[in-house]
Amino acid sequence: MKIYVVSGLGADFKVLEKIRFPEQHEIVFIDWLIPEKNETFPHYVARMAEKINGSEPFYLVGYSFGGILVQEINKLKPAVKVVILGSIRSDKEKSRLIRTGQLTRIPRLLPVTFFNERTTRVYSVVRKFFDPKNPKVLQYFQVRDPYYLKWSVEKISDWKFEESPEVIQILGDRDIVFPIKNCRPDYVIKGGTHLFPATKSKEVSLILREVLK
């Protein structure tokens, strides 16, 4: 069976490369697409879903923003199982920071230049929230198109979704991006920051072997 995997916001698959997925399955990484000008989230999800062969059974795995995306894809092309890493199952699990963005509409007001690679503002924020003690944190974030980053932050802020108990949620207990206090995860990674798929890969691998048999 195929396991379709979507990484996090701005992240390539380096953040997931240490995970040992179950060997009996074929792993297919779905790269982020650059959003079209003023593209709606449902339209974007449909374009990402085109890469999935819905005529045969498959699993979906998503990390961070990728966890949100695979849940949306699952509505179009239902998977046998959906697993989210460092992500949320509904808008009720959003952090206070993300809720503030939703209420104030600040993400929409930020200029695209705020997300420009030549500035340090976005990446200093990434370092602070994802794993402030990890000197290699920025190496995981290679998708740096400014419009893609701004668009994605807006969509995360605006996302609304009813929780599905069938979605399997794995969270780190030190995640600041999606705090565990707002969630009821199926599995907890002790000492895991938002980068736990990279820093706690052995624990994640064992869980995936149990879940994706």
C-alpha positions as CSV (number, residue, x, y, z in Angstrom):
1,M,0.0,0.0,0.0
2,K,1.2,3.6,-0.6
3,I,1.7,6.1,2.1
4,Y,1.3,9.6,0.8
5,V,3.3,12.1,2.9
6,V,3.0,15.9,3.1
7,S,5.6,17.9,5.1
8,G,5.2,21.1,7.0
9,L,4.9,24.8,6.1
10,G,8.0,25.7,4.1
11,A,9.6,22.4,5.0
12,D,11.1,19.9,2.6
13,F,11.3,16.3,3.6
14,K,14.6,16.6,5.4
15,V,12.6,17.0,8.6
16,L,11.1,13.6,8.0
17,E,14.1,11.8,6.6
18,K,15.1,10.0,9.8
19,I,11.7,8.4,10.2
20,R,11.6,4.6,9.3
21,F,8.2,4.1,7.7
22,P,6.9,0.5,7.6
23,E,9.0,-1.3,5.0
24,Q,6.0,-3.2,3.5
25,H,4.6,0.1,2.1
26,E,5.6,2.4,-0.7
27,I,6.4,6.0,0.5
28,V,5.3,8.8,-1.9
29,F,6.2,12.4,-0.8
30,I,4.0,15.1,-2.2
31,D,5.9,18.3,-2.8
32,W,4.2,21.6,-2.0
33,L,2.8,23.5,-4.9
34,I,3.2,27.3,-5.2
35,P,-0.3,28.8,-4.8
36,E,-1.8,30.5,-7.8
37,K,-2.6,34.2,-7.4
38,N,-5.6,34.5,-4.9
39,E,-6.1,30.7,-5.0
40,T,-8.7,29.4,-2.6
41,F,-7.7,26.7,-0.2
42,P,-10.2,24.1,-1.6
43,H,-8.8,24.7,-5.1
44,Y,-5.3,24.3,-3.8
45,V,-6.2,21.1,-1.9
46,A,-7.7,19.6,-5.1
47,R,-4.5,20.3,-7.0
48,M,-2.4,18.6,-4.3
49,A,-4.9,15.7,-4.3
50,E,-4.3,15.1,-8.0
51,K,-1.0,13.4,-7.2
52,I,-2.9,10.6,-5.3
53,N,-4.2,7.5,-7.0
54,G,-7.6,7.2,-5.4
55,S,-8.4,3.9,-7.2
56,E,-6.4,1.9,-4.7
57,P,-6.2,1.9,-0.9
58,F,-3.7,4.3,0.6
59,Y,-2.6,6.0,3.8
60,L,-2.1,9.7,4.4
61,V,0.6,11.2,6.7
62,G,1.0,14.9,7.2
63,Y,3.3,17.0,9.4
64,S,2.3,20.4,10.8
65,F,0.5,22.4,8.0
66,G,0.8,19.1,6.0
67,G,-1.4,17.5,8.7
68,I,-4.1,20.1,8.0
69,L,-3.7,19.5,4.3
70,V,-4.1,15.7,4.4
71,Q,-7.3,16.0,6.4
72,E,-8.7,18.2,3.6
73,I,-7.4,15.8,1.0
74,N,-9.1,13.0,2.9
75,K,-12.5,14.6,2.2
76,L,-11.9,14.4,-1.6
77,K,-10.0,11.0,-1.6
78,P,-10.7,9.0,1.5
79,A,-7.7,7.2,2.9
80,V,-7.6,4.0,4.9
81,K,-6.0,5.9,7.7
82,V,-4.9,9.5,8.3
83,V,-2.0,10.3,10.6
84,I,-1.0,13.8,11.6
85,L,2.4,14.7,13.2
86,G,2.7,18.0,15.1
87,S,-0.7,19.2,13.8
88,I,-4.3,19.7,14.8
89,R,-7.5,17.9,14.2
90,S,-9.8,20.9,14.3
91,D,-9.8,24.7,14.5
92,K,-10.7,24.4,18.2
93,E,-7.1,23.2,18.9
94,K,-5.5,26.3,17.5
95,S,-3.0,28.1,19.7
96,R,-3.7,31.5,21.1
97,L,-1.3,33.1,18.6
98,I,-3.0,31.5,15.6
99,R,-6.5,32.5,17.0
100,T,-5.2,36.1,17.4
101,G,-4.2,36.0,13.8
102,Q,-7.6,34.7,12.8
103,L,-9.5,37.4,14.8
104,T,-7.3,40.4,13.9
105,R,-6.6,39.3,10.2
106,I,-3.0,40.3,10.7
107,P,-1.7,37.7,8.3
108,R,-3.6,39.3,5.5
109,L,-2.3,42.7,6.4
110,L,1.4,41.6,6.3
111,P,3.1,42.5,3.0
112,V,4.6,39.8,0.9
113,T,8.0,41.4,1.5
114,F,7.7,40.4,5.2
115,F,8.3,36.8,4.1
116,N,11.2,37.7,1.8
117,E,14.2,35.4,2.2
118,R,16.5,38.5,2.4
119,T,14.9,39.5,5.6
120,T,15.6,37.7,8.9
121,R,12.2,38.4,10.5
122,V,10.4,35.3,9.4
123,Y,13.2,32.9,10.1
124,S,13.9,34.4,13.6
125,V,10.3,33.6,14.3
126,V,10.7,30.1,12.9
127,R,13.7,29.5,15.1
128,K,11.9,30.8,18.2
129,F,8.7,28.8,17.9
130,F,9.8,25.6,16.3
131,D,12.8,24.7,18.3
132,P,14.8,27.6,19.9
133,K,17.7,25.3,21.0
134,N,18.2,23.6,17.7
135,P,20.9,25.3,15.7
136,K,20.0,23.4,12.6
137,V,16.3,24.4,12.6
138,L,16.4,26.5,9.5
139,Q,17.9,23.7,7.3
140,Y,14.5,22.0,7.4
141,F,12.7,25.0,5.8
142,Q,13.7,25.2,2.2
143,V,10.4,26.2,0.5
144,R,10.9,30.0,0.8
145,D,8.7,31.5,-1.9
146,P,7.3,34.7,-0.2
147,Y,3.9,34.4,-1.7
148,Y,3.6,30.7,-0.7
149,L,4.6,31.5,2.9
150,K,2.2,34.4,3.2
151,W,-0.7,32.5,1.6
152,S,-0.1,29.5,3.9
153,V,0.0,31.5,7.1
154,E,-3.3,33.0,6.1
155,K,-4.9,29.6,5.4
156,I,-3.7,28.2,8.7
157,S,-5.1,31.2,10.5
158,D,-8.5,30.9,8.7
159,W,-8.8,27.1,8.7
160,K,-12.0,25.7,10.2
161,F,-12.6,22.0,10.5
162,E,-14.7,19.6,12.6
163,E,-12.6,17.0,14.5
164,S,-12.6,13.5,13.1
165,P,-11.9,10.9,15.8
166,E,-10.6,8.6,13.1
167,V,-7.6,10.9,12.5
168,I,-4.6,9.7,14.5
169,Q,-2.8,12.6,16.2
170,I,0.9,12.4,17.4
171,L,2.1,15.5,19.3
172,G,5.2,16.6,21.2
173,D,4.6,17.7,24.8
174,R,6.8,20.7,24.3
175,D,5.3,21.9,21.0
176,I,4.7,25.6,21.1
177,V,3.2,25.9,17.6
178,F,0.4,23.5,18.4
179,P,0.4,23.2,22.2
180,I,-0.6,19.9,23.6
181,K,-2.9,21.5,26.3
182,N,-5.3,22.3,23.5
183,C,-5.5,18.8,22.2
184,R,-6.2,15.2,23.1
185,P,-3.5,13.3,21.1
186,D,-3.5,9.6,20.6
187,Y,0.3,9.5,21.1
188,V,2.6,11.9,23.0
189,I,6.3,12.3,22.2
190,K,8.0,13.1,25.5
191,G,10.4,16.1,25.3
192,G,9.2,16.7,21.7
193,T,9.2,20.2,20.3
194,H,7.5,21.0,17.0
195,L,10.5,19.4,15.3
196,F,10.0,16.0,17.0
197,P,9.8,14.1,13.7
198,A,13.5,15.0,13.2
199,T,14.7,14.9,16.8
200,K,12.6,12.0,18.1
201,S,12.5,9.9,14.9
202,K,12.9,6.5,16.7
203,E,9.8,7.1,18.8
204,V,7.8,8.3,15.8
205,S,8.9,5.3,13.7
206,L,7.8,2.8,16.3
207,I,4.3,4.5,16.4
208,L,4.0,4.5,12.6
209,R,4.9,0.8,12.5
210,E,2.1,0.1,15.0
211,V,-0.5,2.3,13.3
212,L,0.2,1.7,9.6
213,K,0.4,-2.1,9.5
